[in-house]
């Protein structure tokens, strides 16, 4: 069950990447698809770095 958020985030990155490819083909505006891909990658990185942080005693 703990792998579900990571799986959903990877699916979000995959969808964002496909949208960005459509943006490169000029089907969707690129200035809309690029931030979506960046934000999805940023959320995944923040989630993976936050899980094992030492919070103190």
C-alpha positions in Angstrom: 0.0 0.0 0.0 2.9 2.4 0.6 4.0 2.0 -3.0 0.7 3.4 -4.3 1.7 7.1 -4.1 4.9 6.5 -5.9 3.1 4.6 -8.6 0.5 7.4 -9.0 3.3 9.9 -9.2 5.1 7.9 -11.9 1.9 7.7 -13.8 1.5 11.5 -13.5 5.0 11.9 -14.9 4.2 9.6 -17.8 1.0 11.5 -18.6 2.9 14.8 -18.3 5.6 13.5 -20.6 3.1 12.5 -23.2 1.4 15.9 -22.9 4.8 17.5 -23.4 5.4 15.5 -26.5 2.1 16.7 -27.8 3.3 20.2 -26.9 6.4 19.7 -29.0 4.2 18.6 -31.9 2.3 21.9 -31.4 -1.0 20.2 -30.6 -1.1 21.7 -27.1 0.7 24.9 -26.1 4.2 24.2 -24.8 4.0 26.8 -22.1 1.2 24.8 -20.5 2.7 21.4 -20.8 6.3 22.2 -19.6 5.3 23.5 -16.2 3.1 20.5 -15.6 6.0 18.1 -16.3 8.3 20.2 -14.1 5.8 20.2 -11.2 5.2 16.5 -11.4 8.9 15.8 -11.3 9.3 18.2 -8.4 6.6 16.6 -6.4 8.1 13.1 -6.9 11.5 14.4 -5.8 10.1 16.1 -2.8 8.1 13.0 -1.8 11.1 10.7 -2.2 13.4 12.9 -0.1 10.9 13.6 2.6 10.1 10.0 3.6 13.4 9.1 5.3 14.1 12.4 7.0 15.3 12.3 10.7 12.9 14.4 12.7 14.8 14.4 16.0 14.2 12.8 19.4 
